[in-house]
């Protein structure tokens, strides 16, 4: 009985934190907040590549920066080529989410639905959090769907 009491207190505290976070993220209508768009990994690496290329054009790169530029340029080139092929076929572009990260999240904290938040399915993540992953069944189904790559990120596909 003591264990159930502690579990109910823990679940209540977790629910209070989730509700507080959801209420605190609501927009304040009295003063408009500046909007800051999230960058995808592709955009972030493209910005790094552009900065290093502009530095390289001025001949100010050291050896480490030159190696980083070579690696980043190769990676961004692959991502851009992959996205171009996907868009030509009418598919969604790469979403910038790692399959391995999603898999590890569903294995270790699947009953909390954290993997759903990571993949961009916020409401399903909230429902999984409140029901403990559909009493474990929903998280098991998600594990299978992520292993088979059937559960893709919202608005795209995995990076790797």
HELIX and SHEET records of a PDB file:
HELIX    1   1 UNK A    2  UNK A   24  1                                  23    
HELIX    2   2 UNK A   41  UNK A   57  1                                  17    
HELIX    3   3 UNK A   63  UNK A   88  1                                  26    
HELIX    4   4 UNK A   99  UNK A  109  1                                  11    
HELIX    5   5 UNK A  110  UNK A  112  5                                   3    
HELIX    6   6 UNK A  114  UNK A  119  1                                   6    
HELIX    7   7 UNK A  122  UNK A  135  1                                  14    
HELIX    8   8 UNK A  137  UNK A  147  1                                  11    
SHEET    1   A 2 UNK A  94  UNK A  97  0                                        
SHEET    2   A 2 UNK A 157  UNK A 158  1                                        
END                                                                             
